[in-house]
Amino acid sequence: MNNFLALPSLLIGLACVLAPRSVPPGPPTGESLAEASPSRAQTPPSLLNLVPAEHVFVLEGPALSQALRKGRGHGLVLALESSPLMPLIARRHGASLGQFLEFADGFWGSNALTALSELCDLGFVLSLGPSGGKKNQALLLLRGSDAGSVDSALQRMLELASQLAGWPKPLQRLVRQRGDAQLWSFDEFAFARLAGLLVASNSPELVERILDVAQRQDTQPASDARAPDSNFALRYAANPESALRLLIDMQRVHTLSEGVDKWAELRQMGREPAVQILLGPALGLIGSGQVLTLDLKLQDNQLALHAAAHGLPEGPQTLLLPAAGSASTPALAASNLDLASGVVYRDFSKIVDGRSELFSAEHLPEFANVLSTSALFFAGDDVSRSLLPYVSPHVTLVVREPRFRAGATPSLPLPAAAAIFQLDPEKAELLGGQLQSAFQSLVGIAGVERAQQGHDMLMLELALVGNVQMTLARFPLPADPSAVDLRYNLEPACARVGSNFVLGTHRSLVEALTLELAKEAGAPVAASGAQRSSNDELLQLRTHLLADALERARGPLVMQAVLEQGKSEEQARADFEFGMELLRFLSAIEWSARRPNSEGLEFTLSLAWPRADVGKGVMR
Amino acid sequence: MSADPLMPWIPGVDGPWDRDAARHLLVRAGIGPSRSEIAAAVDRGLAATLEALIHPTPSAHATDMPVEHVLARGSIDALAGWWMARLLSAQDPLGDRLWLLWHGHFATSNDKVNDPRAMHAQSELLRQGARGDFRQLVHSIARDPAMLIWLDGVHNRVGEPNENFARELLELFALGIGHYDENDIRELARCFTGWSVKGRQFEFLAEEHDQGTKAFLGRRSSFEGAKAIDIVLEQPACARHVARRLLREFVALPVDGAACESLASVLVQAQWRIDETLRVLLSSRLFFSPQARKSRIAAPVEMIVRSVRIVEASMAPDRAARAAASMGQALFRPPTVKGWDGGRAWIDTASWIARHNFLAELAGADGSSKDQLRCDLAAIAGGEDVAPETMAKNLVTALLGDNEARSDARGVLRSCMEVAQAATSKARARVDVATLALTSPEFQLT
């Protein structure tokens, strides 16, 4: 756990030991890996077979070589090079991506990305685990498909490493030949080369063990060659599309981290009511399974990070999750106007009912306080009985740019947000009325508090939106329309549309959603735009709309960076510009969560950008 | 001291115009000079330096971005950060000093006003009027919406006069205790009835104004507010009150009656212009007297600005404003109508710990914090290759002045040299010496 620092040392050590000038006397220099390598047609077994069972972190790159081989032809590189983001990157870092790659090629002496891809063509694994001693064990495995090119790429890499490190004299490092393998050791590091396979570790014993298994694999069918101590990573099939995949044995992490305060705090955070409500129960449970996998997929127009927890134990927290394999349908189809939209899963009823098991005792008075205060707004009813059980856990969220009244546009306009709660259809009318009167009472009480401080108050109004009655509250028009305060961003409103209850920060958004919901309700089911999703949670962010919203707040945000972060105005403007171009480069950001089975959880965060050969406007 | 304490101080005759003299002028008349500004002042001479302070060359402020970008956030803390950014940029040192002075003199707190826009409007009023005609400043502040809210002018109506503003006008703003009585306050308050606020603008409500005859300070008529202020300002005690305030701020010695009378005369002769009055005071023997030097405990804001600028550090303005608040000087939030007591009151157990922590952090800042606080001591210490003793002396000279570095018997320099020799590395030695010098009592004095 504490020895990731061993990895860079290990890599330098590898370079040091295998430096070309120190190739031992013996075989002629013309001998290459190509001559010793097995035929390419023979697919070698997965490198995961070689990872010791006790290793906790395993990083592999199923499609890393593929991504590297695309090089400058990769969609991401093409898209970046044709975007306005690239000049900004060049200005910040002194070189564009193209210039950097050219530099790397010049430095390498040939195509650097291709050379790297050849080194790991048939596999790349980096793993880390406890060794029983003070230091953790690190293991690096690389397998190339073409032994000749692997050999030359390796030799070049070692030459460069040797030059960079500036070693003054040849090192005495050759230990021995072991069958077809060559072994070296240097300080605590040990290295081996067996045909196209490179093995490096800070444990010589481990390298010997790996070679045993690898040599057995070369002479036996793959099915028989699995390491006797086959590891946890083998149990979780690699996604062949992942450029990188990190597997973490969470059971061992929990064991090894016992007594580590920070880890305990992090785990405890997942059990905070605020975290459960804001981030949802699933995120708090991500580290609770037996194994956690993180997959990074890099496609021509998308980058996706997929996290999956496997082997979740049963417990009170899992009761807050949706049923395995369930799905959600947003109350409304996403609109092109939505800056962000989606569905989240929050079972408030179960959170309240199970509070004594879910949360520590110190939070229970807060719950009692909230429940007793809520009763004031609901005619003395216990909302945990009269309201929450009849509200669906699937909550639709919508964020859009609001429209403001003439003369009341805030100097710093903020996006409006709304939540759509789905009520039990049998009780929707009753509950909708109760919720509206609670809203009115809340605004009234807030007004009393403001009046006591000599401030203006929100005025309650009723408005008819189609056939739906909407309750709204807003401040009187400001005296000076050129200097409108932040508080004018708040024009809270609510309305019940059928079995949906809409609550939003701004009248214009609630009004628009009310009309859209009423239209959906009147439309035949087949015509409804809302799509059932296989995800329990799905949030989409339209980055160009977010960029537009931020652009309107450019001045205040730049000023904030100057005052809070101590940046110069020029630097703050440049950073803002970079952030804006990054958002404009992307076309969407999406977050989703699902529960594929009773023991698993999956999350995906994806960033998409338009293909370089397609106009941005079309993609958006 | 001569018969007229405001006799001009003649460089070369009454004392040398050297770095210590230039530092004294720039620290007292400004907020915190950098080392290069001190050196430039020595080269330029007293007269030219004074002229540059009184009539600064207009130049762009570091935060010339529209203040609306700050006000839009509706946060008084952000506004305090914005003000601190202007102070740290030090484009108009004397203006900045006076701006702070009047903020404490006409103390108004956002804790009651609760409106950053109104507080900013008042602050701008004070900044723009800071070096001009004091009488005009009083007239303006009396109609300022934030002041009317702060001192309940908005509740001052015929038949129900609210005396708060009238009382503070006489006691704190213009005359001082002993120059009026309770009846004057009551009658003066009637003059301001109907002065109110609509939106963020001054509004006169004629129907709420007391049209009756008022008798105060020996005058009797149906005065309205503006005329009443004129009568207050005509009192001989007013010029003396302002002179006393200026002496306390710029000379910081127990107020001498003769000096006060003399400065009051200068003020009146200068048509109540603060800048011309200060031209006399800041070039006087009284101002440059040895007793006046390092006789004043620096207020938190000036101590922070001075320390950041003298070590040429970069610091996020919001952080600087928060630090000042933790030391007892929250901008836009003076504790009472009397403003900050100042002097010895700046130092108590809590505020001293806050000062110490701030200065120690500043000395050790390497830019690794998220707000990029960075302090390059090597440049001040004379480079990487100087001997520990030289490094210590250079730092003490830069941070505390030549005088502290000249007399080897003084404790700070000796301690700094010991620390420098004991440190395990040059970088550590610089940080230790700078911390010791900055947290010394000598640095807290201006």
Chai-1 contact restraints between the chains, C-beta under 6 A:
chainA,res_idxA,chainB,res_idxB,connection_type,confidence,min_distance_angstrom,max_distance_angstrom,comment,restraint_id
A,S411,B,E68,contact,1.0,0.0,6.0,A-B,restraint_1
A,S411,B,A72,contact,1.0,0.0,6.0,A-B,restraint_2
A,L412,B,A72,contact,1.0,0.0,6.0,A-B,restraint_3
A,A479,B,G199,contact,1.0,0.0,6.0,A-B,restraint_4
A,D485,B,G74,contact,1.0,0.0,6.0,A-B,restraint_5
A,L486,B,G74,contact,1.0,0.0,6.0,A-B,restraint_6
A,G555,B,H69,contact,1.0,0.0,6.0,A-B,restraint_7
A,P556,B,H69,contact,1.0,0.0,6.0,A-B,restraint_8
A,P556,B,A72,contact,1.0,0.0,6.0,A-B,restraint_9
A,P556,B,R73,contact,1.0,0.0,6.0,A-B,restraint_10
A,M559,B,M65,contact,1.0,0.0,6.0,A-B,restraint_11
A,M559,B,H69,contact,1.0,0.0,6.0,A-B,restraint_12
A,M559,B,V70,contact,1.0,0.0,6.0,A-B,restraint_13
A,L563,B,G81,contact,1.0,0.0,6.0,A-B,restraint_14
A,L563,B,P317,contact,1.0,0.0,6.0,A-B,restraint_15
A,L563,B,D318,contact,1.0,0.0,6.0,A-B,restraint_16
A,E564,B,A316,contact,1.0,0.0,6.0,A-B,restraint_17
A,E564,B,D318,contact,1.0,0.0,6.0,A-B,restraint_18
A,Q565,B,A316,contact,1.0,0.0,6.0,A-B,restraint_19
A,Q565,B,D371,contact,1.0,0.0,6.0,A-B,restraint_20
A,G566,B,S314,contact,1.0,0.0,6.0,A-B,restraint_21
A,G566,B,M315,contact,1.0,0.0,6.0,A-B,restraint_22
A,G566,B,A316,contact,1.0,0.0,6.0,A-B,restraint_23
A,G566,B,D371,contact,1.0,0.0,6.0,A-B,restraint_24
A,G566,B,Q372,contact,1.0,0.0,6.0,A-B,restraint_25
